[in-house]
Amino acid sequence: MAMQLDKPFSAPRPSEYTAIPAPILRKQWQGDSRLPGPKPIFSDLLTPTFIIDTPNFLLSMQKKYGNACSFFLSRRLFIGLFSPSAVHEVTVAQQHKFVKGVGFARMRKVLGEGLLTNEEPIHLAHRRMMQPPFHHGNLDAYVAIMHNLITEHTEAWKEKSTVDIAPEMMELTLEIVSRCLFGLDSHEYTQIIAESMEVAIDRIERTMLPGLERFDKSAIKYFKEFEVASDKLVDTAEAIINKRLQSGENKDDDLLGIMLQMRDHISIEHIRDEVLTLILSGHETTANVMSWAFSYLSKNPEVRKELEAEADRAAWITEKRIPTYQELEASSPITSAIFEETMRLAPPVWIAPRIATEDCVIDGISIPKGAHVLVSQFVTHRNSDYFDNPLAWNPSRWLNTNLEKSLPRGAYFPFGAGTRKCLGEYFAIAEARLILMMVAKNFRLDGDFPKAQPRATYRPKGRVRARVTAR
């Protein structure tokens, strides 16, 4: 029988979570000489600029005021902390003094209480439950599934003169996560997920500032579309679970099977929310990085030639067989450098907002209880103290083994950090290496470089059309 569950869009924040302190309003702020920033009186002028292009707004704050600065949005105190040491303290060393910040309340309306959005005491228990499928011992099996799906998906490119990279990558990565983690074919869900995720990702970001939530149940079309998109994604996640339950399969070799066997300890609602979270974090993020990577390669033909040469040398490709994870890793230093550099400049998760739940000191800066704190991969990854010519896409920097060793903790964190670090990091790395190498072996993609469309994830704008040439 089909599930009848509450929808995340209207669900309250769970009472088990740490209470969110009252915000620090502009009229309460006495100022701090160690936190320079625009004059509070101008805060109302800053808010539209923040909403239009948040990543570059934060980068401009860092350039003008330094690695610690303050500003007001919706008349509430925000503190930007962009030094590696501050990032490490907020995300690791003192993470227990913070809860998820702006944006995550909006993300909960789509993902419910999944691993990306939930808080303690729920988060750590769920993380431990979901770890086994991502164990290194499972990677070879995942690589085999990925390899076959990439081969099948790109076969159709041989008959095409152009491809739209963004939707192609979305479809491919959705099928990979569906087969590997849910044990099912995703094609019947591809269109509804793509359409609904497009709206949800936009609304999460565009309505994240405090105060806008009061329009959620209004008749305003923009907000109504948010709820409709969220509900469609929820219905899709529930359909995926129902399909497995109705099949009678009792498998425990994928994540969905493991979770369903733990129904005495975890509710169906939570299982659904984890499926929703994996739909977003397991395919949207990787698809975006791949779209950016192929765009950078199109713009940098010398690097593309190096990638093609690496693919031509790989024994597993020339012998037309599936590699082990270890063999894939050993055969792909240039591929890995391309992925790392793309994750540096176009991190799919580009901001990590927090709210301080107690007074604390971060990197020598006093952070008052109730302050919104913003750390940002987009900003910190562009720090010229650690990355030469930081705005240039230069994968060769990662071929210098001293770079990674020399970076302080918090200087490069595309997968997050601490107990919030992405569980699927090595899954995503394997997927990216395979896609880049297998496409480079067989095709060359040439297209215009897209503009950014920063939303809840760092997306390229549009379909990213490219000419496709068989090699």
C-alpha positions in Angstrom: 0.0 0.0 0.0 1.3 3.5 -0.9 2.7 5.6 2.0 0.8 8.6 3.3 3.5 10.8 4.9 3.7 14.4 5.9 5.4 16.7 3.3 8.7 18.4 4.3 7.5 21.7 3.0 5.2 22.3 5.9 7.0 20.3 8.6 8.3 22.2 11.6 12.0 22.1 12.7 12.3 19.1 15.0 12.2 19.9 18.7 15.2 17.7 19.4 17.5 20.1 17.6 19.4 22.8 19.5 17.2 25.9 19.7 18.1 28.7 17.3 19.0 31.9 19.3 17.3 35.2 18.6 19.1 37.1 15.8 21.3 40.1 16.5 19.4 43.0 15.0 21.1 46.1 13.5 19.9 48.3 16.4 21.5 46.0 18.9 24.9 45.9 17.4 27.6 47.9 19.0 30.3 47.1 16.4 33.7 45.5 16.6 36.9 47.0 15.3 38.1 43.6 14.2 35.1 43.1 12.0 35.2 45.8 9.4 32.4 46.1 6.9 29.9 48.5 5.2 28.1 50.9 7.5 25.0 49.2 9.0 22.9 52.2 7.9 23.5 51.0 4.3 22.4 47.4 4.9 19.0 47.8 3.2 21.0 48.6 0.0 23.2 45.5 0.4 20.4 42.9 0.5 19.4 43.0 -3.3 23.1 42.8 -4.2 23.5 39.8 -2.0 20.5 38.1 -3.5 21.5 38.8 -7.2 25.0 37.2 -7.0 25.8 35.9 -3.5 29.2 34.3 -4.3 30.7 37.5 -5.8 29.1 39.6 -3.1 31.0 37.6 -0.5 34.2 37.7 -2.6 33.9 41.5 -2.9 33.4 41.7 0.9 36.6 39.6 1.4 38.6 41.7 -1.0 37.5 45.0 0.5 37.4 44.2 4.2 39.6 41.1 4.6 39.0 37.5 5.9 36.7 38.6 8.7 34.0 41.1 8.1 30.4 42.0 9.2 27.4 43.2 7.3 23.6 43.3 7.8 21.1 41.5 5.7 17.4 41.8 6.5 18.7 43.9 9.4 20.3 40.9 11.0 24.1 40.5 11.7 26.1 38.4 9.3 29.8 37.7 9.8 31.9 36.4 6.9 34.8 34.2 8.0 37.1 33.3 5.1 40.5 32.4 6.5 41.4 28.7 6.5 41.8 28.7 10.2 38.4 30.2 10.7 36.9 27.7 8.3 38.4 24.8 10.3 37.2 26.1 13.6 33.6 26.6 12.4 33.4 23.3 10.5 35.5 21.1 12.7 37.1 22.3 16.0 34.1 24.2 17.3 31.4 22.9 15.1 29.3 22.0 18.2 28.8 25.8 18.8 26.9 26.2 15.6 23.8 24.9 13.8 22.9 25.1 10.1 22.3 28.6 9.0 20.3 30.5 6.3 19.4 28.4 3.3 19.2 25.2 5.3 15.7 26.0 6.6 14.7 26.5 3.0 16.5 23.3 2.0 14.6 21.4 4.6 11.4 22.2 2.8 12.7 20.0 -0.1 15.0 17.5 1.6 13.3 17.1 5.0 15.6 15.8 7.7 18.1 14.1 5.5 21.8 13.9 6.2 22.5 17.3 4.5 20.0 19.2 6.6 19.6 17.4 9.9 21.2 18.4 13.2 22.3 16.6 16.3 21.3 14.4 18.0 19.8 12.9 14.8 22.7 13.6 12.4 25.5 11.4 13.7 23.3 8.4 14.2 22.1 8.7 10.5 25.6 9.2 9.3 26.8 6.0 10.9 23.8 4.1 9.5 24.6 5.3 6.0 28.4 4.8 6.0 28.6 1.1 5.0 27.5 1.5 1.4 30.3 4.1 0.9 33.0 1.9 2.4 36.1 1.6 0.1 35.4 -2.1 -0.2 32.3 -1.3 -2.3 34.0 1.0 -4.7 35.0 -1.6 -7.3 31.4 -2.7 -7.7 30.3 0.9 -8.1 33.0 1.5 -10.7 31.7 -1.4 -12.7 28.2 -0.1 -12.7 29.4 3.5 -13.5 31.6 2.2 -16.4 28.7 0.4 -18.0 26.3 3.3 -17.6 28.7 5.8 -19.0 29.4 3.5 -22.0 25.6 3.1 -22.7 24.8 6.8 -22.2 27.6 8.2 -24.5 27.0 5.6 -27.2 24.1 7.9 -28.5 26.6 10.8 -28.9 28.1 9.1 -31.9 25.0 10.0 -33.9 24.9 13.6 -32.8 26.6 16.8 -33.9 25.8 18.7 -30.7 25.0 17.7 -27.1 23.6 19.7 -24.2 26.1 19.0 -21.5 24.2 20.0 -18.5 21.1 17.9 -19.0 23.2 15.0 -20.3 25.3 15.0 -17.1 22.2 15.3 -15.0 20.6 12.3 -16.6 23.8 10.2 -16.5 24.6 11.0 -12.8 21.0 10.4 -11.8 21.1 6.9 -13.4 24.4 6.2 -11.7 23.2 7.1 -8.2 19.9 5.3 -8.8 21.5 2.0 -9.9 24.3 2.1 -7.3 22.4 3.3 -4.2 18.7 2.5 -5.0 19.1 -0.5 -7.2 16.7 0.7 -9.9 16.5 2.3 -13.3 15.9 6.0 -13.0 14.6 6.8 -16.5 10.9 7.0 -15.5 11.8 9.7 -13.0 14.4 11.7 -15.0 12.1 14.4 -16.4 10.1 15.1 -13.2 13.3 15.2 -11.1 15.0 17.6 -13.6 12.0 19.9 -13.8 11.2 20.0 -10.1 14.9 20.2 -9.0 15.3 23.2 -11.3 12.6 25.1 -9.5 13.5 23.9 -6.0 17.2 24.8 -6.3 16.3 28.2 -7.5 13.8 28.9 -4.7 16.0 27.6 -1.9 18.6 30.2 -2.8 16.4 33.1 -3.8 14.1 32.9 -0.7 16.8 32.1 1.9 17.0 35.5 3.7 15.1 35.7 7.1 11.6 37.0 6.7 10.8 35.7 3.3 9.4 32.5 4.7 6.2 34.4 5.6 5.2 34.2 1.9 5.4 30.4 1.7 1.7 29.8 2.0 0.7 32.9 0.1 -0.9 33.0 -3.4 2.3 34.4 -4.9 3.1 32.2 -7.9 6.9 32.2 -7.2 6.4 30.7 -3.7 3.5 28.4 -4.8 5.8 26.9 -7.4 8.4 26.2 -4.7 5.9 24.1 -2.7 4.7 22.2 -5.9 8.2 21.4 -6.9 9.1 20.2 -3.4 6.0 18.0 -3.2 6.8 16.4 -6.6 10.3 15.5 -5.5 8.8 14.0 -2.3 6.3 12.0 -4.3 9.2 10.7 -6.5 11.2 9.6 -3.5 8.2 7.9 -2.0 7.6 6.2 -5.4 11.2 4.9 -5.4 10.7 3.4 -1.9 7.3 1.9 -2.7 8.7 0.3 -5.9 11.3 -1.5 -3.8 8.8 -2.5 -1.1 6.4 -3.8 -3.7 9.1 -5.8 -5.4 9.6 -7.9 -2.3 13.4 -7.7 -2.8 15.2 -7.9 0.5 18.6 -6.8 -0.8 21.1 -5.3 1.6 23.8 -4.5 -1.0 22.7 -0.9 -1.7 21.8 2.0 0.6 18.1 1.8 0.1 18.0 -1.9 1.0 20.1 -1.3 4.1 17.8 1.5 5.3 14.6 -0.5 4.7 16.0 -3.3 6.7 16.4 -0.9 9.6 12.8 0.3 9.8 12.6 -0.7 13.5 15.2 2.0 14.1 14.5 4.6 11.5 11.1 5.9 10.2 9.9 5.7 6.6 9.9 9.5 6.7 13.6 9.6 7.5 14.3 7.0 4.8 12.4 9.1 2.3 14.3 12.2 3.3 17.6 10.4 2.8 16.5 9.3 -0.6 15.7 13.0 -1.4 19.0 14.1 -0.1 20.9 11.5 -2.3 18.9 12.6 -5.3 20.3 16.2 -4.8 23.7 15.5 -3.4 24.4 12.3 -5.3 23.7 13.6 -8.8 23.1 17.3 -9.0 26.5 18.2 -7.5 28.5 15.8 -9.7 26.6 16.8 -12.8 27.4 20.5 -12.2 31.1 19.8 -11.7 31.2 17.7 -14.9 29.5 20.5 -16.9 32.0 23.0 -15.6 34.9 20.7 -16.2 34.0 20.1 -19.9 33.5 23.8 -20.3 36.9 24.6 -18.9 38.4 21.9 -21.1 36.8 23.4 -24.2 38.3 26.7 -23.2 41.8 25.2 -22.5 42.7 22.9 -25.5 46.2 22.2 -24.3 44.9 20.7 -21.0 42.3 18.8 -23.0 45.1 17.2 -25.1 46.9 16.1 -21.9 43.6 14.5 -20.7 43.2 12.8 -24.1 46.7 11.5 -24.0 46.2 10.2 -20.4 43.0 8.4 -21.5 44.8 6.9 -24.5 47.5 5.5 -22.2 45.2 3.9 -19.7 45.5 0.1 -20.1 41.9 -0.5 -18.9 40.6 1.7 -21.7 42.8 0.3 -24.5 42.0 -3.2 -23.3 38.2 -2.3 -23.2 37.7 -3.6 -19.6 36.5 -2.2 -16.3 39.2 -0.9 -14.0 39.3 -1.4 -10.2 39.1 1.8 -8.2 42.8 1.5 -7.4 43.7 1.1 -11.1 41.4 4.0 -12.0 43.1 6.2 -9.4 46.7 5.2 -10.5 45.9 5.9 -14.2 44.4 9.3 -13.8 46.7 12.0 -12.3 45.8 14.6 -14.9 42.2 13.7 -14.7 42.2 14.0 -11.0 44.0 17.4 -11.2 41.3 18.6 -13.6 38.6 17.5 -11.2 40.3 19.1 -8.2 40.9 22.4 -10.0 37.3 22.5 -11.2 36.1 21.8 -7.6 38.3 24.7 -6.5 36.8 27.3 -8.8 33.3 25.9 -9.2 32.6 24.0 -5.9 29.0 22.6 -6.2 28.5 23.4 -2.5 29.9 26.9 -2.4 28.7 28.2 1.0 28.3 26.8 4.5 26.1 29.0 6.5 25.9 28.6 10.3 24.2 30.3 13.3 26.2 30.6 16.5 24.3 29.0 19.4 26.7 30.4 22.0 29.3 33.2 22.3 32.6 31.9 21.0 36.0 33.1 19.6 36.8 32.0 16.0 40.3 32.7 14.8 40.6 35.5 17.3 37.2 37.0 16.4 34.5 37.2 19.0 31.3 35.8 17.6 28.2 36.6 19.6 25.4 34.1 20.1 22.7 34.5 17.4 25.1 35.8 14.7 24.8 34.4 11.2 28.2 33.1 10.2 29.2 32.5 6.5 32.1 30.4 5.5 32.4 29.9 1.7 34.3 27.5 -0.5 33.9 29.9 -3.3 35.7 32.7 -1.5 38.4 30.7 0.5 39.4 28.7 -2.6 40.3 32.0 -4.3 42.8 33.1 -1.6 46.0 34.2 -3.3 48.0 33.3 -0.2 47.5 29.6 -1.0 46.8 29.5 -4.7 48.9 31.4 -7.2 46.9 33.4 -9.8 43.8 32.1 -8.0 41.2 33.1 -10.6 42.9 31.1 -13.3 41.8 27.5 -14.0 45.2 25.7 -13.8 45.0 21.9 -13.1 48.8 21.6 -13.2 49.0 23.2 -9.8 47.6 19.9 -8.4 50.3 17.9 -10.1 52.7 19.5 -7.7 52.4 17.1 -4.7 53.7 19.9 -2.4 50.6 22.0 -2.9 48.2 19.7 -1.1 50.7 19.1 1.6 51.3 22.8 2.1 47.7 23.8 2.3 46.5 24.6 5.9 43.3 22.9 7.1 40.3 24.8 5.8 42.0 26.2 2.7 40.4 23.7 0.3 37.2 22.0 1.4 35.0 21.2 -1.6 33.5 18.2 0.2 33.0 20.0 3.5 34.8 19.1 6.7 34.3 17.5 10.1 31.3 15.3 10.8 29.6 17.1 7.9 32.1 16.0 5.3 30.4 14.4 2.3 30.0 10.6 2.8 30.1 10.1 -0.9 33.4 11.8 -1.6 35.2 8.8 -3.0 32.1 7.7 -4.9 32.0 11.1 -6.6 35.7 11.1 -7.3 35.5 7.7 -9.0 32.5 8.8 -11.0 34.2 12.0 -12.2 37.4 10.3 -13.2 35.5 7.7 -15.2 33.3 10.3 -17.0 36.2 12.6 -17.8 38.5 9.8 -19.1 35.9 7.8 -21.1 34.5 10.9 -22.8 38.0 12.2 -23.6 38.9 8.8 -25.1 36.0 8.9 -27.5 34.8 12.5 -28.0 35.9 16.1 -28.1 33.4 18.7 -26.8 33.6 22.3 -28.0 31.2 25.0 -26.8 30.9 28.5 -25.4 31.8 29.0 -21.7 28.7 29.4 -19.6 27.9 32.0 -17.1 27.4 30.9 -13.5 24.0 30.5 -12.0 24.7 30.2 -8.3 21.7 28.8 -6.5 21.7 26.1 -3.7 24.4 24.5 -5.8 26.9 26.3 -8.1 25.3 25.7 -11.5 26.3 26.7 -15.0 23.5 28.7 -16.6 21.6 27.1 -19.4 22.0 23.8 -21.1 25.7 24.3 -22.0 25.5 23.3 -25.7 28.7 21.9 -27.2 29.7 20.5 -30.6 30.6 16.8 -30.3 33.3 15.3 -32.4 34.2 11.6 -32.4 38.0 10.9 -31.8 
